[in-house]
Amino acid sequence: MHFLSSQSEVFKGMLEMPLPSDGAIEGMSDESPIHLEGVSKQDFRQLLRVLCPPKVIGRLEVLSFHEWLSVLKLADQWCMDAVRAHAIEMMTDIAVDPVEKVVVARKYSISHWIAPALNSILQRSQTLNETDVNRLGLSTALHLVEIRERLKQDRHSQTYGLLPTRQSVGFDFTSAIFEKFPECQAKIYNTYEFASESY
């Protein structure tokens, strides 16, 4: 409970509540556990891996993108600002499907992820499929198609009509993305120090 309350105002507030008449406080004993509605064991386990790293010299906990996503989900839910910032930092450079990264960025308001992820989508040789469109939303998909079509038209005279998928590989679409997606504008976030002996 100490690890949770040290990082979350939500849990800190729970500890500061007046004692019930029977003197039992949730989370202070096995007989009186805290009931966390809607929280999966998997998500909570990943959060504990970060808050309570193993005391093994030379061992560093390595989490996957989806394991960090579990940490981010609970940190966001329980107002763990330092843990949330730490999770975002650790997730930023992990290779993952750019469509998924856009979805996560929008859900958790991580604006600086969106432009690079959209750029990666546009640079792929394959076009958007139905699943991509459903996850990104029709408006986003149409904007991406429009950006690619603009590239095709702008380069038509120089490339003699090369297919847009071939033209787009390695091309930097960032300026066009910022024009079409105002949400990509970087926001200034407060920085928090996350204390963990494992990092």
C-alpha positions as CSV (number, residue, x, y, z in Angstrom):
1,M,0.0,0.0,0.0
2,H,2.9,2.3,0.7
3,F,4.2,2.1,-2.9
4,L,0.7,3.0,-4.2
5,S,0.0,5.9,-1.8
6,S,3.5,7.4,-2.4
7,Q,2.7,7.8,-6.1
8,S,-1.1,8.4,-6.1
9,E,-3.2,11.0,-4.4
10,V,-6.1,8.6,-4.8
11,F,-4.6,5.9,-2.6
12,K,-3.1,8.5,-0.3
13,G,-6.6,9.9,0.3
14,M,-7.8,6.4,1.1
15,L,-5.2,6.0,3.9
16,E,-6.1,9.4,5.3
17,M,-9.8,8.5,5.7
18,P,-11.1,8.2,9.3
19,L,-11.0,4.8,10.8
20,P,-14.2,2.8,10.5
21,S,-16.0,1.7,13.7
22,D,-14.5,-1.8,13.5
23,G,-11.0,-0.3,13.0
24,A,-10.4,-2.3,9.8
25,I,-8.8,-0.4,6.9
26,E,-8.9,-1.8,3.4
27,G,-5.5,-2.9,2.2
28,M,-3.8,-3.2,5.5
29,S,-4.4,-6.9,5.9
30,D,-5.1,-10.0,3.9
31,E,-8.5,-10.2,5.7
32,S,-9.4,-6.7,4.4
33,P,-8.2,-6.3,0.8
34,I,-8.8,-3.3,-1.4
35,H,-11.5,-4.0,-4.0
36,L,-10.4,-2.4,-7.3
37,E,-13.4,-2.6,-9.6
38,G,-12.6,-2.9,-13.3
39,V,-8.9,-3.5,-12.8
40,S,-7.5,-6.7,-14.3
41,K,-4.8,-8.7,-12.5
42,Q,-2.6,-8.4,-15.5
43,D,-2.7,-4.6,-15.5
44,F,-2.1,-4.4,-11.7
45,R,0.8,-6.9,-11.9
46,Q,2.6,-4.7,-14.5
47,L,2.1,-1.6,-12.3
48,L,3.6,-3.4,-9.3
49,R,6.6,-4.5,-11.4
50,V,7.4,-0.8,-11.9
51,L,6.5,0.4,-8.4
52,C,8.2,-2.6,-6.6
53,P,11.2,-3.6,-8.7
54,P,13.0,-6.8,-7.7
55,K,16.0,-6.3,-5.4
56,V,18.4,-8.2,-7.6
57,I,21.7,-6.5,-8.5
58,G,22.2,-6.1,-12.2
59,R,18.6,-7.0,-13.1
60,L,16.5,-4.5,-14.9
61,E,12.8,-5.0,-15.5
62,V,12.1,-4.9,-19.3
63,L,8.5,-4.4,-20.2
64,S,6.9,-4.6,-23.6
65,F,4.8,-1.9,-25.1
66,H,1.6,-3.6,-24.0
67,E,2.9,-4.2,-20.5
68,W,3.8,-0.5,-20.3
69,L,0.3,0.2,-21.6
70,S,-1.1,-1.5,-18.5
71,V,1.1,0.7,-16.4
72,L,0.0,3.8,-18.3
73,K,-3.7,2.8,-18.0
74,L,-3.7,2.5,-14.2
75,A,-1.3,5.5,-13.7
76,D,-3.7,7.7,-15.7
77,Q,-6.8,6.3,-13.8
78,W,-5.2,6.8,-10.4
79,C,-3.6,10.2,-11.0
80,M,0.0,8.8,-10.7
81,D,1.5,11.7,-12.6
82,A,5.2,10.6,-12.2
83,V,4.4,7.0,-13.2
84,R,2.4,8.1,-16.1
85,A,5.2,10.3,-17.4
86,H,7.7,7.5,-16.9
87,A,5.6,5.0,-18.8
88,I,5.2,7.4,-21.7
89,E,8.9,8.0,-21.8
90,M,9.7,4.3,-21.8
91,M,7.1,3.5,-24.4
92,T,8.0,6.3,-26.9
93,D,10.9,4.5,-28.7
94,I,9.4,0.9,-28.5
95,A,8.7,-0.4,-32.0
96,V,4.9,-1.0,-32.4
97,D,2.2,-0.8,-35.1
98,P,1.9,2.9,-35.8
99,V,-1.9,2.6,-36.0
100,E,-2.0,1.3,-32.5
101,K,0.4,4.1,-31.3
102,V,-2.0,6.7,-32.7
103,V,-5.0,5.1,-30.9
104,V,-3.1,5.0,-27.6
105,A,-1.8,8.6,-28.1
106,R,-5.3,9.9,-28.6
107,K,-6.8,7.9,-25.7
108,Y,-4.1,9.2,-23.2
109,S,-3.5,12.7,-24.7
110,I,0.1,12.0,-25.8
111,S,0.2,14.6,-28.6
112,H,3.9,14.3,-29.5
113,W,3.4,10.6,-30.6
114,I,0.8,11.4,-33.2
115,A,2.8,13.0,-36.0
116,P,5.6,10.4,-36.0
117,A,3.1,7.6,-35.9
118,L,1.0,9.1,-38.8
119,N,4.3,9.6,-40.7
120,S,5.1,5.9,-40.3
121,I,1.7,4.9,-41.6
122,L,2.1,7.1,-44.7
123,Q,5.6,5.7,-45.3
124,R,4.4,2.1,-45.4
125,S,4.2,0.4,-48.8
126,Q,0.8,-1.0,-48.0
127,T,-2.4,1.0,-48.0
128,L,-4.8,1.3,-45.1
129,N,-7.0,-1.8,-44.6
130,E,-10.5,-1.9,-43.1
131,T,-9.2,-2.6,-39.6
132,D,-6.9,0.4,-39.8
133,V,-9.7,2.6,-40.9
134,N,-12.0,1.4,-38.1
135,R,-9.3,2.0,-35.5
136,L,-8.1,5.4,-36.8
137,G,-11.6,6.7,-37.7
138,L,-12.9,7.6,-41.1
139,S,-11.8,11.3,-40.9
140,T,-8.2,10.4,-40.1
141,A,-8.1,7.8,-42.9
142,L,-9.5,10.3,-45.4
143,H,-6.9,12.9,-44.4
144,L,-4.1,10.3,-44.9
145,V,-5.4,9.3,-48.3
146,E,-5.6,13.0,-49.2
147,I,-2.0,13.6,-48.2
148,R,-0.8,10.6,-50.3
149,E,-2.8,11.8,-53.3
150,R,-1.3,15.2,-53.0
151,L,2.2,13.7,-53.1
152,K,1.2,11.7,-56.2
153,Q,-0.1,14.9,-57.9
154,D,2.9,17.0,-56.9
155,R,5.4,14.5,-58.1
156,H,3.6,13.2,-61.2
157,S,5.5,15.3,-63.7
158,Q,8.8,14.3,-62.1
159,T,8.1,10.6,-61.5
160,Y,6.1,9.8,-64.5
161,G,3.2,8.6,-62.5
162,L,4.8,6.2,-60.0
163,L,2.4,4.6,-57.6
164,P,1.9,6.6,-54.4
165,T,2.9,3.5,-52.3
166,R,6.4,3.5,-54.0
167,Q,6.7,7.3,-53.7
168,S,5.9,7.4,-50.1
169,V,8.5,5.0,-48.8
170,G,11.1,7.1,-46.9
171,F,9.3,10.4,-47.6
172,D,8.8,12.8,-44.7
173,F,5.1,13.8,-44.5
174,T,5.5,15.7,-41.2
175,S,4.7,19.2,-42.6
176,A,1.5,17.9,-44.3
177,I,0.5,16.0,-41.2
178,F,0.8,19.2,-39.0
179,E,-1.3,21.0,-41.5
180,K,-4.1,18.4,-41.5
181,F,-3.9,17.3,-37.9
182,P,-3.8,20.3,-35.4
183,E,-3.9,17.8,-32.5
184,C,-0.2,17.0,-33.3
185,Q,0.9,20.4,-32.0
186,A,3.2,19.7,-29.1
187,K,1.9,20.5,-25.7
188,I,4.2,21.3,-22.7
189,Y,3.9,18.7,-20.0
190,N,5.1,19.1,-16.5
191,T,8.0,16.8,-15.7
192,Y,7.9,14.6,-12.7
193,E,10.6,12.6,-11.0
194,F,9.7,9.0,-10.6
195,A,11.7,7.3,-7.8
196,S,12.4,3.7,-8.5
197,E,15.7,1.9,-7.7
198,S,15.3,-0.1,-10.9
199,Y,15.5,2.9,-13.3
